[in-house]
Amino acid sequence: MRLDPTSLRLFVAVMEEQAIARAAAREHIATSAASRRLAELENQLKVRLFERSNRGIAPTPAAYTLLDLARSVLGEMDGIARQMREYGSGMRGHVRMVANISAITQFLPAQLKGFLAQHPEVQVHLQEKISTDIALAVAQNTADFGILNAGRYGGELTYMPYRRDELILIAPQGHPLTAQTRVRMREALAYDFVGAHTGSAINGVLTRSAAQLDLPLKLRIQVTSYDALCLMVAAGLGVGVLPRQSAALYQGSLPIQALRLDEPWAQRELVLCLRHYASLPPVARALVDHLVAPASVAPEGPGLIP
């Protein structure tokens, strides 16, 4: 049995208007066509819905049962159409996103909160990866887009400016380096380091800097997160390097001190990478537009680097 939604809507209108002519006018069809549709609906259902007389029509008990069912079915069909329109306009959908830890800890929490408040039906699947793996995931289409450190990753990817960040050095309070506010890498390499995990951008930049200075990088321990790095530094296991805004999250609660790194590589650029902007699903394009919009400058809190 194939029920016609138009006939169901007409039936509901007749029940509400209590007259075929008024229902036909409401649904913008001729009265004769409305009568014909109602008769066809009764034939399909094999039940009489109205008792007809010279005084008009009177709903049967079956009609009242069908009224509830028809309203439910039509409501679900309207919901399907509405949700599909929302998908088409980017209001609803699923976004696959990858980002490095610097973007995740410094910028994305507030940005995603703002975007999801505007689009509560959107689902964002966010994974943390190192920059080389981010570029690979986007190139292989296992992610819609990613945020990573600017660099050369190969492949036919499109890059968009995202944010700038600054690497700083943290040391336990009372460490010899804390007698100054700025430090050169040559000075820092005299001490043990708490390093990031192998393959990370920060680990790479420390290794290259030490090699250029022809000095050893004394990695006493390596960790996989910024909170672990700060905890190890606070415990006196060495000094460490991480983004400025990430360090600020722990400065007030841990006995650590932040120092500016007087090195050109300490100033970094994060970029957003994707395959083709035009080929992104509408909801992914909306999120990209939101993320690359100019960010407001957050006020610096107490205890942060001046």
C-alpha positions as CSV (number, residue, x, y, z in Angstrom):
1,M,0.0,0.0,0.0
2,R,1.4,3.4,-1.0
3,L,-0.3,6.2,0.9
4,D,-0.1,9.6,-0.8
5,P,1.1,12.4,1.6
6,T,-1.1,14.9,-0.3
7,S,-4.2,12.8,0.4
8,L,-3.2,12.4,4.0
9,R,-2.8,16.2,4.3
10,L,-6.2,16.7,2.7
11,F,-7.8,14.2,5.1
12,V,-6.4,16.0,8.1
13,A,-7.7,19.3,6.7
14,V,-11.2,17.8,6.2
15,M,-11.2,16.6,9.8
16,E,-10.1,20.0,11.1
17,E,-12.4,22.0,8.8
18,Q,-15.3,19.6,9.0
19,A,-16.1,20.3,5.4
20,I,-14.6,19.1,2.1
21,A,-15.0,22.5,0.4
22,R,-13.2,24.4,3.1
23,A,-10.4,21.8,3.3
24,A,-10.0,21.8,-0.5
25,A,-9.6,25.6,-0.5
26,R,-7.1,25.3,2.3
27,E,-5.0,22.8,0.4
28,H,-5.5,24.7,-2.9
29,I,-7.2,21.9,-4.9
30,A,-10.7,21.7,-6.5
31,T,-13.6,20.4,-4.4
32,S,-14.3,17.6,-6.9
33,A,-10.6,16.6,-6.8
34,A,-10.7,16.6,-3.0
35,S,-13.7,14.3,-3.0
36,R,-12.1,12.0,-5.4
37,R,-8.9,11.8,-3.3
38,L,-10.9,10.9,-0.2
39,A,-12.7,8.2,-2.0
40,E,-9.4,6.8,-3.2
41,L,-8.0,6.9,0.3
42,E,-11.0,4.9,1.6
43,N,-10.5,2.3,-1.2
44,Q,-6.8,2.0,-0.3
45,L,-7.5,1.5,3.4
46,K,-10.6,-0.5,2.8
47,V,-12.5,1.4,5.4
48,R,-15.2,4.0,5.4
49,L,-13.8,7.3,6.8
50,F,-16.9,9.5,6.4
51,E,-20.6,9.1,6.5
52,R,-22.0,11.2,3.7
53,S,-25.5,12.8,3.6
54,N,-27.4,15.8,2.3
55,R,-26.3,17.7,5.4
56,G,-22.5,17.0,4.8
57,I,-20.0,14.5,6.1
58,A,-19.6,12.9,9.5
59,P,-16.3,11.2,10.5
60,T,-16.5,7.5,11.5
61,P,-14.5,6.1,14.5
62,A,-11.9,4.9,11.9
63,A,-11.4,8.5,10.8
64,Y,-10.5,9.6,14.3
65,T,-8.0,6.8,14.6
66,L,-6.5,7.7,11.2
67,L,-6.3,11.4,12.2
68,D,-3.8,10.6,15.0
69,L,-1.8,8.3,12.7
70,A,-1.8,10.7,9.8
71,R,-0.6,13.6,11.9
72,S,2.3,11.5,13.3
73,V,3.3,10.3,9.8
74,L,3.1,13.8,8.3
75,G,5.1,15.2,11.2
76,E,7.9,12.6,10.7
77,M,8.0,13.4,7.0
78,D,8.2,17.1,7.6
79,G,11.1,16.3,10.1
80,I,12.9,14.3,7.4
81,A,12.6,17.1,4.9
82,R,13.7,19.7,7.5
83,Q,16.8,17.7,8.6
84,M,17.8,17.1,5.0
85,R,17.5,20.8,4.3
86,E,19.7,21.4,7.3
87,Y,22.3,19.0,6.0
88,G,22.3,20.8,2.7
89,S,22.7,24.2,4.3
90,G,25.5,23.0,6.6
91,M,23.4,23.3,9.8
92,R,23.7,19.6,10.6
93,G,26.4,17.1,9.9
94,H,29.7,15.5,10.9
95,V,33.2,17.0,10.5
96,R,36.4,15.0,10.7
97,M,39.2,17.2,12.0
98,V,42.8,16.6,13.0
99,A,45.1,19.1,14.9
100,N,48.3,19.2,16.7
101,I,48.5,19.6,20.5
102,S,49.5,23.3,20.2
103,A,46.3,24.2,18.4
104,I,44.2,21.9,20.7
105,T,45.5,23.4,23.9
106,Q,45.7,27.1,22.9
107,F,43.0,28.0,20.4
108,L,40.4,25.2,19.6
109,P,38.5,24.9,22.9
110,A,37.1,28.4,22.8
111,Q,36.6,28.3,19.0
112,L,34.8,25.0,18.9
113,K,32.6,26.1,21.9
114,G,31.5,29.1,19.9
115,F,30.9,27.2,16.7
116,L,28.9,24.4,18.4
117,A,26.8,26.9,20.3
118,Q,25.7,28.3,17.0
119,H,25.3,24.8,15.4
120,P,24.3,22.4,18.2
121,E,23.4,19.6,15.7
122,V,26.9,19.5,14.3
123,Q,29.2,16.7,15.4
124,V,33.0,17.4,15.3
125,H,35.3,14.4,15.5
126,L,38.7,15.9,16.6
127,Q,41.9,13.8,16.8
128,E,45.3,14.9,18.0
129,K,48.2,14.1,15.7
130,I,51.7,15.4,15.0
131,S,52.0,17.7,12.0
132,T,53.3,15.1,9.5
133,D,50.5,12.7,10.3
134,I,48.0,15.6,10.0
135,A,49.1,16.4,6.5
136,L,48.9,12.7,5.6
137,A,45.4,12.2,7.0
138,V,44.1,15.2,5.0
139,A,45.8,14.0,1.8
140,Q,44.4,10.5,2.2
141,N,40.9,11.9,2.9
142,T,40.6,10.4,6.4
143,A,40.1,13.9,7.7
144,D,38.2,16.8,6.1
145,F,40.9,19.3,7.2
146,G,43.7,19.7,9.8
147,I,45.7,22.3,11.8
148,L,49.4,21.9,11.9
149,N,52.7,23.8,12.0
150,A,53.6,25.6,8.8
151,G,56.2,23.6,6.8
152,R,56.7,21.4,3.7
153,Y,54.7,18.2,3.8
154,G,54.4,17.3,0.1
155,G,51.2,16.4,-1.6
156,E,48.6,18.6,-3.3
157,L,47.3,20.4,-0.2
158,T,45.9,23.9,0.2
159,Y,47.1,25.9,3.2
160,M,45.3,28.8,4.9
161,P,46.8,31.0,7.7
162,Y,45.4,30.1,11.1
163,R,47.2,31.5,14.1
164,R,50.7,32.5,15.3
165,D,52.2,31.1,18.6
166,E,55.4,31.5,20.5
167,L,57.6,28.8,22.1
168,I,58.9,29.6,25.5
169,L,61.1,27.8,28.0
170,I,59.8,26.8,31.4
171,A,62.0,26.0,34.4
172,P,61.3,25.0,38.0
173,Q,61.2,27.9,40.4
174,G,64.7,28.6,41.8
175,H,66.4,27.2,38.7
176,P,69.6,29.1,37.8
177,L,68.0,30.2,34.5
178,T,65.1,32.0,36.3
179,A,67.4,34.8,37.4
180,Q,66.7,36.2,33.9
181,T,63.6,36.8,31.8
182,R,65.1,35.9,28.4
183,V,67.3,32.9,27.6
184,R,69.3,31.8,24.5
185,M,69.2,28.1,23.6
186,R,73.0,27.9,24.1
187,E,72.5,28.7,27.8
188,A,69.5,26.3,28.2
189,L,71.4,23.4,26.6
190,A,73.7,23.4,29.6
191,Y,70.9,21.8,31.6
192,D,68.7,18.6,31.4
193,F,65.5,18.8,29.3
194,V,62.1,17.3,29.7
195,G,61.3,16.7,26.0
196,A,58.2,16.1,23.9
197,H,57.7,12.7,22.3
198,T,59.8,11.7,19.3
199,G,58.3,13.0,16.0
200,S,56.8,16.1,17.6
201,A,57.5,19.5,16.1
202,I,59.0,20.8,19.4
203,N,61.3,17.8,19.7
204,G,62.4,18.4,16.1
205,V,63.2,22.0,16.7
206,L,65.2,21.3,19.8
207,T,67.2,18.6,18.1
208,R,68.0,20.9,15.1
209,S,68.9,23.8,17.4
210,A,71.3,21.7,19.4
211,A,72.9,20.3,16.2
212,Q,73.4,23.8,14.8
213,L,75.1,24.9,18.0
214,D,77.1,21.7,18.1
215,L,75.9,21.0,21.6
216,P,74.3,17.9,23.1
217,L,70.5,17.9,23.9
218,K,70.3,16.1,27.2
219,L,66.8,14.7,27.2
220,R,66.3,13.3,30.7
221,I,62.8,12.2,30.0
222,Q,60.2,12.5,27.2
223,V,56.5,12.9,27.6
224,T,53.5,13.0,25.3
225,S,51.5,15.9,26.7
226,Y,52.0,19.4,27.9
227,D,50.5,18.8,31.3
228,A,53.0,15.9,31.8
229,L,55.8,18.1,30.6
230,C,54.9,20.9,33.1
231,L,54.6,18.4,36.0
232,M,58.0,16.9,35.2
233,V,59.6,20.4,35.1
234,A,57.9,21.3,38.3
235,A,59.3,18.2,39.9
236,G,62.9,19.4,39.0
237,L,63.6,16.9,36.3
238,G,64.7,19.5,33.8
239,V,63.6,22.5,31.7
240,G,61.2,22.3,28.9
241,V,59.9,24.1,25.8
242,L,56.2,24.5,24.9
243,P,53.9,27.1,23.5
244,R,53.3,30.2,25.6
245,Q,49.6,29.9,26.0
246,S,49.8,26.3,26.8
247,A,52.3,27.0,29.6
248,A,50.0,29.7,30.9
249,L,47.5,27.1,31.8
250,Y,49.8,25.6,34.4
251,Q,51.8,28.6,35.7
252,G,49.3,29.5,38.4
253,S,49.1,26.0,39.8
254,L,52.6,24.6,39.5
255,P,56.0,26.0,40.8
256,I,57.3,26.8,37.3
257,Q,58.6,30.0,35.7
258,A,58.3,30.9,32.0
259,L,61.2,32.6,30.1
260,R,61.2,34.0,26.7
261,L,63.3,32.1,24.2
262,D,65.6,34.6,22.3
263,E,65.6,32.5,19.1
264,P,64.0,33.2,15.7
265,W,62.4,29.7,15.6
266,A,60.5,30.5,18.8
267,Q,58.0,32.4,16.7
268,R,55.8,29.9,14.8
269,E,52.9,29.9,12.4
270,L,50.0,27.4,12.5
271,V,48.1,26.8,9.3
272,L,44.9,25.0,8.3
273,C,45.3,22.5,5.5
274,L,42.7,20.9,3.3
275,R,42.5,19.3,-0.1
276,H,40.0,21.6,-1.9
277,Y,37.8,24.2,-0.1
278,A,35.0,23.9,-2.7
279,S,34.8,20.2,-2.3
280,L,34.3,20.3,1.5
281,P,30.8,19.5,2.8
282,P,28.9,22.7,3.7
283,V,29.2,22.1,7.4
284,A,33.0,21.6,7.1
285,R,33.3,24.8,5.1
286,A,31.3,26.6,7.8
287,L,33.7,25.4,10.5
288,V,36.8,26.3,8.4
289,D,35.4,29.8,7.9
290,H,34.8,30.1,11.7
291,L,38.3,28.9,12.6
292,V,40.3,31.1,10.2
293,A,38.4,34.2,11.2
294,P,40.5,36.8,13.0
295,A,40.8,35.9,16.7
296,S,40.3,38.3,19.5
297,V,43.3,39.0,21.7
298,A,42.9,37.5,25.1
299,P,44.0,39.6,28.1
300,E,47.1,38.3,29.8
301,G,46.5,37.0,33.3
302,P,48.7,37.3,36.4
303,G,52.0,35.4,36.3
304,L,52.2,35.2,32.6
305,I,55.1,36.3,30.5
306,P,54.9,40.1,30.1
